[in-house]
Amino acid sequence: MPYSNSNRRGSSGRGYAPQDARTSREYQSSRAHLSEPRRRESRSPYRSNRNYRTISGHDAGLNVRNGMSRRRRQSGILGRFGISNRELAFLVGGVVILILLIFGISSCVRGCSSKSASSSSQTTTSKKAVNSVDKRVAAGTSEALTKKLKTSLDQADGLDWIAAHANKYSDSRLVELAMREPTAISFVKGALSAKSTAKSYTDGTEKGSYPLLYDWDTRWGYVSYAGSIMGVTGSGPTTLSMAYMGLTGKNDQTPSVLAKLATSGKYTDKTTGTTAKFFTEVGAKIGLTVNQYTASASNIQLVLGNGGVVAVQLKAGFTTPYAHWALVMSANSDGSVSMYDPDSTSASTHTWAAGTIAANASDMYALTSTSS
């Protein structure tokens, strides 16, 4: 049946309405028949709602958004930048590899540089010239200067050794001697192991020429004497030996020989080493005339002017810390005198005023040759 445009929608606006009552009842009956299944379907809202939301995409969208939210929460800050766990693993691995490469290269560079420097140093050392006299001294140094430096270097090494073994010395005067006299360092160093024996004396002598002898000479310095060794107590025998050799021109009365005479005659003293009687009594036995004088400048000049020599006992603190004997053997044109001090190199290498020596002497003996 045809429909007019005016009857296309009813007042409710929900469809088309028929024109007569019969038709209307039939229509409603058919509508009721069709609506029953739909009403039954409406009693199952979950299935209908699910189908609707699935078809419309609501469920799909919600699930996608929920999944993305969970992944973002799990990935934290990295997820905000779009970095996945796999990408993060690759990034960390790359950084580690880069660090290892840098470390390996730097180690190689250092190792190669070290080897190169070491090789260069060895080459330089092998080619470096060495002083043939003493390798401690720079190459090219003159032989004379090298020998002087060698002596000083040896003395310094020896003094270090003595200091390290200072408690081994029974007589502290030996250690003091090493400190005071550089030329005595090697002697003092050897004192701990040396035998108390004398060596032969072969130096030539000439009458009128007096040899300069020191107590620490290894030819007699280790001989036991006056409670110690001659190196620190032997000034009396050494002084008389110098006088004898110069007055007679002979060398048979060495310091060690005269020390034996002093010991056997009991002319030793632990304070001064040798008593005054040693000169008068032992001097007479070896062919010398000995006379005692008062210590004065005029008496020293008088004895020297008559061809004699003077043995003086010097006071402690004058040339050394201890009292000892020395020999005044010549007068000089300027009025000074020369003195050989067996305990002091510095005192033996310059001239003296006779009055200075006399003022610092406690005993004085004039010695001349009996034969003359």
DRENFIVEX-614422 format. One record per residue (C-alpha): residue number from 1; residue in one letter; x, y negated, z. Coordinates in steps of 0.2 Angstrom, whole numbers, plus 5000, padded with zeros to 4 digits. Example, Ala and Ser with C-alpha at 12.3 -4.5 7.8 and 13.67 -1.06 7.14 Angstrom:
% residues 2
  resi  resn    px    py    pz
     1     A  5062  5022  5039
     2     S  5068  5005  5036
% end
This chain:
% residues 372
  resi  resn    px    py    pz
     1     M  5000  5000  5000
     2     P  5006  4983  4996
     3     Y  5012  4971  5009
     4     S  5010  4952  5009
     5     N  5024  4941  5014
     6     S  5014  4934  5028
     7     N  5012  4951  5036
     8     R  5030  4956  5034
     9     R  5034  4954  5053
    10     G  5022  4954  5068
    11     S  5021  4942  5082
    12     S  5034  4952  5091
    13     G  5045  4951  5076
    14     R  5049  4970  5077
    15     G  5043  4976  5060
    16     Y  5029  4977  5047
    17     A  5011  4979  5053
    18     P  4997  4988  5043
    19     Q  4981  4979  5037
    20     D  4966  4990  5044
    21     A  4963  4998  5060
    22     R  4963  5016  5054
    23     T  4979  5013  5046
    24     S  4985  5005  5062
    25     R  4980  5020  5073
    26     E  4989  5032  5061
    27     Y  5004  5021  5061
    28     Q  5004  5020  5079
    29     S  5002  5039  5081
    30     S  5016  5041  5069
    31     R  5027  5029  5079
    32     A  5023  5038  5095
    33     H  5028  5054  5087
    34     L  5044  5047  5082
    35     S  5047  5038  5098
    36     E  5047  5053  5109
    37     P  5063  5060  5103
    38     R  5071  5043  5105
    39     R  5065  5041  5122
    40     R  5072  5058  5126
    41     E  5088  5052  5119
    42     S  5088  5037  5130
    43     R  5087  5048  5145
    44     S  5105  5053  5141
    45     P  5114  5036  5142
    46     Y  5131  5043  5144
    47     R  5131  5052  5127
    48     S  5122  5038  5118
    49     N  5134  5025  5126
    50     R  5149  5035  5122
    51     N  5144  5037  5104
    52     Y  5140  5019  5103
    53     R  5156  5013  5111
    54     T  5166  5025  5101
    55     I  5158  5020  5085
    56     S  5159  5002  5089
    57     G  5178  5004  5094
    58     H  5176  4998  5112
    59     D  5183  5014  5120
    60     A  5197  5014  5107
    61     G  5202  4996  5111
    62     L  5201  4998  5129
    63     N  5211  5014  5130
    64     V  5224  5006  5119
    65     R  5225  4991  5130
    66     N  5226  5001  5145
    67     G  5240  5011  5138
    68     M  5250  4996  5133
    69     S  5248  4989  5150
    70     R  5255  5004  5158
    71     R  5270  5005  5146
    72     R  5273  4986  5150
    73     R  5273  4989  5168
    74     Q  5284  5004  5166
    75     S  5297  4995  5155
    76     G  5298  4980  5166
    77     I  5307  4965  5160
    78     L  5315  4974  5145
    79     G  5297  4978  5139
    80     R  5293  4959  5138
    81     F  5307  4958  5125
    82     G  5302  4973  5116
    83     I  5316  4984  5121
    84     S  5313  5002  5123
    85     N  5322  5015  5134
    86     R  5330  5022  5119
    87     E  5336  5006  5113
    88     L  5343  5002  5130
    89     A  5352  5018  5131
    90     F  5360  5014  5114
    91     L  5365  4997  5120
    92     V  5373  5003  5136
    93     G  5382  5016  5127
    94     G  5389  5004  5115
    95     V  5395  4992  5129
    96     V  5404  5006  5137
    97     I  5413  5012  5121
    98     L  5418  4994  5118
    99     I  5425  4992  5136
   100     L  5435  5008  5133
   101     L  5442  5002  5117
   102     I  5447  4986  5124
   103     F  5456  4994  5139
   104     G  5464  5007  5128
   105     I  5471  4993  5116
   106     S  5477  4982  5131
   107     S  5486  4997  5139
   108     C  5494  5002  5123
   109     V  5500  4984  5121
   110     R  5507  4983  5138
   111     G  5516  5000  5137
   112     C  5523  4996  5120
   113     S  5529  4979  5127
   114     S  5537  4987  5142
   115     K  5546  5000  5132
   116     S  5552  4987  5120
   117     A  5558  4976  5134
   118     S  5566  4991  5143
   119     S  5575  4997  5127
   120     S  5580  4979  5124
   121     S  5587  4978  5142
   122     Q  5596  4994  5140
   123     T  5604  4989  5123
   124     T  5609  4972  5131
   125     T  5617  4981  5146
   126     S  5626  4993  5136
   127     K  5633  4979  5125
   128     K  5637  4968  5140
   129     A  5656  4965  5143
   130     V  5663  4971  5160
   131     N  5677  4964  5169
   132     S  5691  4977  5169
   133     V  5698  4972  5186
   134     D  5682  4972  5195
   135     K  5665  4974  5188
   136     R  5657  4963  5201
   137     V  5666  4948  5194
   138     A  5660  4941  5177
   139     A  5668  4946  5162
   140     G  5680  4933  5155
   141     T  5686  4927  5172
   142     S  5705  4926  5173
   143     E  5714  4941  5181
   144     A  5721  4930  5195
   145     L  5704  4923  5200
   146     T  5697  4940  5198
   147     K  5709  4947  5211
   148     K  5705  4933  5223
   149     L  5687  4936  5221
   150     K  5689  4954  5223
   151     T  5698  4951  5240
   152     S  5684  4941  5246
   153     L  5671  4953  5240
   154     D  5679  4967  5248
   155     Q  5681  4958  5264
   156     A  5662  4953  5264
   157     D  5657  4971  5261
   158     G  5669  4977  5275
   159     L  5662  4964  5288
   160     D  5645  4970  5284
   161     W  5651  4988  5288
   162     I  5659  4983  5304
   163     A  5644  4973  5310
   164     A  5633  4989  5307
   165     H  5645  4999  5317
   166     A  5650  4986  5330
   167     N  5644  4997  5345
   168     K  5656  5011  5340
   169     Y  5672  5000  5345
   170     S  5678  5003  5362
   171     D  5687  4986  5362
   172     S  5677  4971  5356
   173     R  5692  4961  5352
   174     L  5694  4972  5336
   175     V  5677  4966  5330
   176     E  5681  4948  5335
   177     L  5698  4950  5325
   178     A  5688  4955  5309
   179     M  5677  4939  5311
   180     R  5692  4928  5315
   181     E  5704  4935  5302
   182     P  5698  4940  5285
   183     T  5714  4949  5280
   184     A  5711  4960  5296
   185     I  5694  4966  5290
   186     S  5700  4982  5281
   187     F  5711  4986  5296
   188     V  5697  4984  5308
   189     K  5685  4995  5297
   190     G  5698  5009  5297
   191     A  5701  5008  5316
   192     L  5687  5020  5320
   193     S  5694  5034  5310
   194     A  5713  5030  5309
   195     K  5726  5041  5318
   196     S  5737  5033  5332
   197     T  5753  5035  5322
   198     A  5766  5023  5315
   199     K  5772  5022  5297
   200     S  5789  5019  5290
   201     Y  5795  5001  5287
   202     T  5805  4999  5271
   203     D  5805  4980  5268
   204     G  5822  4973  5266
   205     T  5828  4960  5278
   206     E  5841  4946  5278
   207     K  5850  4938  5292
   208     G  5843  4920  5295
   209     S  5827  4925  5286
   210     Y  5812  4929  5297
   211     P  5798  4940  5291
   212     L  5780  4935  5295
   213     L  5773  4951  5303
   214     Y  5755  4953  5310
   215     D  5748  4964  5324
   216     W  5735  4972  5312
   217     D  5748  4979  5300
   218     T  5743  4997  5296
   219     R  5761  5002  5298
   220     W  5760  5000  5317
   221     G  5743  4992  5321
   222     Y  5734  5008  5325
   223     V  5747  5014  5338
   224     S  5740  5015  5356
   225     Y  5747  5001  5366
   226     A  5742  4992  5383
   227     G  5725  5000  5385
   228     S  5720  4997  5366
   229     I  5729  4997  5350
   230     M  5743  4986  5344
   231     G  5731  4978  5332
   232     V  5725  4967  5346
   233     T  5738  4969  5360
   234     G  5755  4971  5351
   235     S  5760  4952  5349
   236     G  5775  4955  5361
   237     P  5784  4969  5352
   238     T  5779  4961  5335
   239     T  5787  4944  5340
   240     L  5803  4952  5347
   241     S  5804  4963  5331
   242     M  5803  4947  5320
   243     A  5817  4939  5330
   244     Y  5828  4954  5329
   245     M  5826  4956  5310
   246     G  5830  4938  5307
   247     L  5844  4937  5319
   248     T  5853  4953  5314
   249     G  5847  4956  5296
   250     K  5842  4974  5301
   251     N  5825  4982  5301
   252     D  5827  4997  5313
   253     Q  5818  4989  5327
   254     T  5800  4988  5320
   255     P  5785  4983  5331
   256     S  5780  5002  5334
   257     V  5798  5006  5340
   258     L  5798  4992  5352
   259     A  5781  4996  5358
   260     K  5787  5013  5363
   261     L  5801  5005  5373
   262     A  5789  4993  5381
   263     T  5777  5007  5386
   264     S  5791  5018  5393
   265     G  5798  5004  5403
   266     K  5781  4999  5409
   267     Y  5782  4981  5402
   268     T  5764  4982  5396
   269     D  5749  4972  5403
   270     K  5731  4973  5399
   271     T  5728  4954  5399
   272     T  5743  4948  5389
   273     G  5748  4965  5381
   274     T  5767  4962  5386
   275     T  5775  4955  5401
   276     A  5789  4942  5401
   277     K  5802  4955  5407
   278     F  5800  4965  5391
   279     F  5810  4951  5382
   280     T  5824  4950  5394
   281     E  5827  4968  5397
   282     V  5822  4976  5381
   283     G  5830  4962  5371
   284     A  5847  4965  5379
   285     K  5845  4984  5374
   286     I  5844  4980  5356
   287     G  5858  4968  5355
   288     L  5850  4951  5359
   289     T  5854  4937  5372
   290     V  5839  4931  5380
   291     N  5837  4916  5392
   292     Q  5822  4909  5400
   293     Y  5818  4890  5398
   294     T  5805  4878  5404
   295     A  5793  4875  5390
   296     S  5796  4858  5383
   297     A  5798  4849  5366
   298     S  5816  4845  5369
   299     N  5821  4863  5375
   300     I  5813  4870  5359
   301     Q  5822  4858  5348
   302     L  5838  4862  5358
   303     V  5837  4881  5355
   304     L  5833  4879  5337
   305     G  5847  4867  5334
   306     N  5859  4880  5341
   307     G  5854  4893  5329
   308     G  5842  4903  5341
   309     V  5824  4906  5340
   310     V  5810  4904  5354
   311     A  5798  4916  5360
   312     V  5783  4908  5368
   313     Q  5768  4915  5377
   314     L  5753  4904  5371
   315     K  5739  4901  5382
   316     A  5721  4908  5379
   317     G  5711  4896  5367
   318     F  5726  4888  5358
   319     T  5727  4898  5342
   320     T  5716  4913  5347
   321     P  5704  4916  5361
   322     Y  5717  4926  5371
   323     A  5734  4923  5378
   324     H  5748  4931  5367
   325     W  5766  4929  5361
   326     A  5773  4920  5346
   327     L  5789  4915  5338
   328     V  5796  4898  5334
   329     M  5810  4901  5322
   330     S  5815  4884  5313
   331     A  5815  4865  5314
   332     N  5811  4855  5299
   333     S  5818  4839  5293
   334     D  5803  4829  5298
   335     G  5805  4834  5316
   336     S  5791  4847  5315
   337     V  5794  4866  5319
   338     S  5788  4881  5311
   339     M  5779  4895  5321
   340     Y  5775  4913  5316
   341     D  5760  4919  5326
   342     P  5757  4938  5324
   343     D  5739  4935  5330
   344     S  5734  4921  5318
   345     T  5736  4918  5300
   346     S  5731  4899  5301
   347     A  5743  4895  5314
   348     S  5757  4903  5304
   349     T  5754  4894  5288
   350     H  5757  4876  5294
   351     T  5770  4866  5304
   352     W  5768  4860  5322
   353     A  5774  4847  5333
   354     A  5786  4854  5346
   355     G  5777  4845  5360
   356     T  5760  4853  5355
   357     I  5767  4871  5356
   358     A  5776  4867  5373
   359     A  5760  4860  5380
   360     N  5751  4876  5376
   361     A  5764  4888  5381
   362     S  5766  4896  5399
   363     D  5783  4905  5396
   364     M  5797  4901  5385
   365     Y  5813  4912  5380
   366     A  5828  4908  5369
   367     L  5834  4922  5359
   368     T  5851  4923  5350
   369     S  5861  4937  5342
   370     T  5874  4944  5354
   371     S  5887  4948  5340
   372     S  5886  4929  5334
% end
